Amino acid sequence: MDFRFLDDEQENSRGRGKMRKRMVAALVFLAAAAAVAGAVYSEVRGPASAQAASASESRSSSGAAGTASQGSASSRAAGEQPSSDWRLVLVNGSHEFPENFQQQITDYYGVKLDSRLIPYYGAMKKAAAKDGVTLWISSAYRSRTEQKALFEKEVRANRAKGLSSAAAEQAAQKTVARPGYSEHNTGLALDLNGVKPDFDKTAAYAWLQEHAAAYGFILRFPKGKEAITQVSFEPWHYRFVGPENAEKIKASGMCLEEYLQQAR
């Protein structure tokens, strides 16, 4: 037997073993390096991505606000909505309910309203209860048909008082909006604790005046603003506009029409 041949084979075998070990070591090193690089990338990118998303959302909101503030005076006079923010949709005697406004109407304990209000109203109701104040919704969303029935009922009542048809309709508009011109069509308006003229003398009204804005609600038809809103003082009628808007409106002492006019 040629022992030199065996020695060569053994040497080659040992060489191949060392090479395999070096290859395995190299692969392990590369895998570890990749893992570290991935972790560093994620650590750096994570906050940056969150900031980018936040910035994108801010740009979208700012863009919408910018778009809303643009437009000629003539187009606004023609009835164009002064804001693209769904929370600030304007419906009054001069602005008809927009056909393209998308409500999200749902049933809430037997009352229909926009579902986007529920978390805010629920939190407000709970907070009021902690202070010993009970809040309940007597009316919220109304269809155009329901509004028409209410308006015609008010006109008939005025006619029964001896007013002419024209005078009866004009008087009715001070307390009941014409069909298509009521905030209740949006699902964003709430009549609270019954339609009571003396509601402003209750503890619930006092609580709402102090806290409602924090939950996104404003007194929609305040006293002293009748010439602007064209609606008599309604202490029970609250409108959702979002917390940031509500706080600004409350601080300014303006009604919704004035707030939107200023935003232009």
C-alpha positions as CSV (number, residue, x, y, z in Angstrom):
1,M,0.0,0.0,0.0
2,D,1.2,3.5,-0.9
3,F,1.2,5.4,2.4
4,R,2.1,8.6,0.7
5,F,-1.3,8.4,-1.1
6,L,-3.0,8.0,2.3
7,D,-1.2,10.9,3.7
8,D,-2.3,13.1,0.7
9,E,-5.9,12.0,1.1
10,Q,-5.9,12.8,4.8
11,E,-4.3,16.2,4.1
12,N,-6.9,17.0,1.5
13,S,-9.7,15.9,3.8
14,R,-8.4,18.1,6.6
15,G,-8.2,21.0,4.0
16,R,-11.8,20.5,2.9
17,G,-13.0,20.5,6.6
18,K,-11.2,23.7,7.3
19,M,-12.7,25.3,4.2
20,R,-16.2,24.2,5.2
21,K,-15.7,25.7,8.6
22,R,-14.5,29.0,7.1
23,M,-17.6,29.1,4.8
24,V,-20.0,28.4,7.7
25,A,-18.3,31.1,9.8
26,A,-18.6,33.5,6.9
27,L,-22.3,32.8,6.4
28,V,-23.0,33.2,10.1
29,F,-21.2,36.5,10.1
30,L,-23.1,37.7,7.0
31,A,-26.5,36.7,8.6
32,A,-25.6,38.5,11.8
33,A,-24.6,41.6,9.9
34,A,-27.8,41.5,8.0
35,A,-29.8,41.2,11.2
36,V,-28.1,44.1,12.8
37,A,-28.5,46.3,9.7
38,G,-32.2,45.4,9.6
39,A,-32.7,46.3,13.2
40,V,-30.9,49.6,12.7
41,Y,-33.0,50.4,9.6
42,S,-36.2,49.6,11.4
43,E,-35.1,51.7,14.4
44,V,-34.4,54.7,12.2
45,R,-37.2,54.3,9.8
46,G,-40.0,53.6,12.3
47,P,-40.3,57.1,13.8
48,A,-39.6,58.7,10.4
49,S,-42.5,56.8,8.9
50,A,-44.8,57.8,11.7
51,Q,-43.8,61.4,11.3
52,A,-44.3,61.1,7.5
53,A,-47.8,59.7,8.0
54,S,-48.6,62.4,10.5
55,A,-47.3,65.0,8.2
56,S,-49.3,63.6,5.3
57,E,-52.4,63.7,7.4
58,S,-51.6,67.3,8.4
59,R,-51.1,68.2,4.7
60,S,-54.4,66.6,3.8
61,S,-56.2,68.6,6.5
62,S,-54.4,71.8,5.6
63,G,-55.1,71.2,1.9
64,A,-58.8,70.8,2.6
65,A,-58.8,73.9,4.8
66,G,-56.9,75.8,2.1
67,T,-59.3,74.6,-0.6
68,A,-62.3,75.6,1.6
69,S,-60.9,79.1,2.2
70,Q,-60.5,79.7,-1.6
71,G,-63.2,80.6,-4.1
72,S,-64.7,83.8,-5.2
73,A,-67.3,85.9,-3.3
74,S,-69.7,85.4,-6.1
75,S,-69.6,81.6,-5.8
76,R,-70.1,81.8,-2.1
77,A,-73.0,84.1,-2.6
78,A,-74.5,81.5,-4.9
79,G,-74.6,79.0,-2.0
80,E,-71.2,77.3,-2.2
81,Q,-70.2,75.5,1.0
82,P,-67.6,77.5,2.9
83,S,-65.8,74.5,4.2
84,S,-64.9,71.0,2.9
85,D,-64.7,69.7,6.5
86,W,-67.8,67.5,7.0
87,R,-68.0,68.7,10.6
88,L,-68.5,72.2,9.4
89,V,-71.1,71.7,6.8
90,L,-73.4,74.7,6.8
91,V,-77.1,74.3,6.4
92,N,-79.4,77.2,7.2
93,G,-82.0,79.4,5.5
94,S,-79.5,80.4,2.8
95,H,-77.6,77.1,2.4
96,E,-79.6,74.1,1.4
97,F,-78.5,70.7,2.5
98,P,-75.7,69.6,0.0
99,E,-76.7,66.7,-2.2
100,N,-73.2,65.3,-2.1
101,F,-73.0,65.3,1.7
102,Q,-72.5,61.8,2.9
103,Q,-74.1,61.1,6.3
104,Q,-73.5,57.9,8.3
105,I,-76.9,57.6,9.8
106,T,-77.5,54.9,12.4
107,D,-79.9,54.1,15.2
108,Y,-78.7,55.1,18.7
109,Y,-81.1,54.1,21.4
110,G,-84.1,54.8,19.3
111,V,-82.8,58.0,17.8
112,K,-81.2,58.4,14.4
113,L,-78.0,60.4,14.1
114,D,-74.6,60.3,12.3
115,S,-72.6,57.5,13.8
116,R,-69.5,59.7,13.9
117,L,-71.0,61.7,16.8
118,I,-71.6,58.7,19.0
119,P,-68.2,58.5,20.7
120,Y,-68.2,62.3,21.5
121,Y,-71.8,62.4,22.7
122,G,-71.3,59.2,24.7
123,A,-68.3,60.7,26.5
124,M,-70.1,64.0,27.1
125,K,-73.2,62.2,28.5
126,K,-71.0,60.1,30.8
127,A,-69.1,63.2,32.1
128,A,-72.3,65.0,32.7
129,A,-73.7,62.1,34.7
130,K,-70.6,62.2,36.9
131,D,-71.5,65.8,37.7
132,G,-75.1,64.8,38.5
133,V,-76.5,66.1,35.2
134,T,-78.7,63.9,32.9
135,L,-78.5,64.4,29.2
136,W,-80.8,62.7,26.6
137,I,-81.5,63.2,22.9
138,S,-85.0,64.1,22.1
139,S,-84.4,64.6,18.4
140,A,-81.5,64.3,15.9
141,Y,-81.6,63.3,12.3
142,R,-84.6,64.1,10.3
143,S,-85.3,63.3,6.6
144,R,-86.6,65.9,4.2
145,T,-90.0,64.4,4.4
146,E,-90.1,64.6,8.2
147,Q,-88.9,68.2,8.1
148,K,-91.6,69.1,5.5
149,A,-94.3,67.7,7.8
150,L,-93.0,69.8,10.8
151,F,-92.8,72.9,8.7
152,E,-96.3,72.6,7.3
153,K,-97.6,71.9,10.8
154,E,-96.1,75.2,12.0
155,V,-97.5,77.1,9.0
156,R,-101.0,75.8,9.8
157,A,-100.6,76.8,13.4
158,N,-99.7,80.3,12.3
159,R,-102.5,80.4,9.8
160,A,-104.9,79.5,12.6
161,K,-103.7,82.7,14.4
162,G,-105.0,84.8,11.5
163,L,-101.8,85.2,9.5
164,S,-101.8,85.2,5.7
165,S,-100.1,82.3,3.9
166,A,-97.0,84.3,3.2
167,A,-96.8,85.7,6.7
168,A,-97.5,82.3,8.2
169,E,-94.5,80.8,6.3
170,Q,-92.3,83.7,7.2
171,A,-93.1,83.3,10.9
172,A,-92.7,79.5,10.7
173,Q,-89.1,79.8,9.4
174,K,-88.1,81.5,12.6
175,T,-88.8,78.3,14.6
176,V,-88.8,75.5,12.0
177,A,-86.5,75.3,9.0
178,R,-87.9,74.7,5.5
179,P,-87.5,71.2,4.1
180,G,-83.9,70.8,2.9
181,Y,-82.7,73.8,5.0
182,S,-82.6,72.1,8.4
183,E,-79.4,71.1,10.2
184,H,-81.3,68.0,11.3
185,N,-81.0,66.7,7.7
186,T,-77.2,66.4,8.3
187,G,-77.5,64.1,11.4
188,L,-75.0,66.4,13.2
189,A,-77.6,68.3,15.2
190,L,-79.1,67.3,18.5
191,D,-82.1,68.5,20.4
192,L,-81.3,67.7,24.0
193,N,-83.7,67.1,27.0
194,G,-86.8,68.1,25.1
195,V,-87.6,71.2,23.2
196,K,-88.2,73.4,26.2
197,P,-88.0,77.3,26.0
198,D,-86.8,77.4,29.6
199,F,-84.0,74.9,29.1
200,D,-81.5,77.7,29.6
201,K,-82.6,77.9,33.2
202,T,-81.6,74.3,34.0
203,A,-78.5,72.7,35.4
204,A,-78.1,70.7,32.2
205,Y,-77.9,73.9,30.1
206,A,-75.4,75.4,32.5
207,W,-73.2,72.3,32.3
208,L,-73.4,72.2,28.5
209,Q,-72.4,75.9,28.3
210,E,-69.3,75.1,30.3
211,H,-68.3,71.7,28.9
212,A,-70.0,70.9,25.6
213,A,-67.2,72.5,23.5
214,A,-64.7,70.0,24.9
215,Y,-66.7,67.2,23.3
216,G,-67.1,69.0,19.9
217,F,-70.6,70.6,20.4
218,I,-71.8,74.2,20.2
219,L,-75.0,75.9,21.0
220,R,-76.1,76.4,17.4
221,F,-78.6,79.2,17.8
222,P,-77.4,81.4,20.6
223,K,-79.1,84.4,22.1
224,G,-78.2,87.7,20.4
225,K,-77.3,86.0,17.0
226,E,-80.8,85.8,15.6
227,A,-80.1,88.4,12.9
228,I,-77.3,86.2,11.6
229,T,-78.6,82.7,12.1
230,Q,-82.2,83.8,11.2
231,V,-83.4,81.4,13.9
232,S,-84.7,82.2,17.4
233,F,-82.7,81.3,20.4
234,E,-82.8,77.6,20.9
235,P,-81.1,76.6,24.2
236,W,-81.7,72.9,23.5
237,H,-80.2,72.7,20.0
238,Y,-76.5,71.6,19.9
239,R,-74.4,71.0,16.8
240,F,-71.3,68.8,16.4
241,V,-68.4,70.6,14.8
242,G,-65.4,68.8,16.4
243,P,-63.6,69.7,19.6
244,E,-61.0,72.1,18.1
245,N,-63.7,74.0,16.2
246,A,-66.1,74.1,19.1
247,E,-63.4,75.4,21.4
248,K,-62.5,78.2,19.0
249,I,-66.2,79.1,18.5
250,K,-66.8,79.2,22.2
251,A,-63.7,81.4,22.9
252,S,-64.7,83.8,20.1
253,G,-68.3,84.2,21.0
254,M,-69.2,83.7,17.4
255,C,-72.0,81.6,15.9
256,L,-71.2,79.0,13.2
257,E,-71.9,81.4,10.3
258,E,-69.5,84.0,11.7
259,Y,-66.8,81.4,12.4
260,L,-67.0,80.1,8.8
261,Q,-67.0,83.6,7.4
262,Q,-63.9,84.5,9.4
263,A,-62.2,81.2,8.2
264,R,-62.5,82.4,4.6
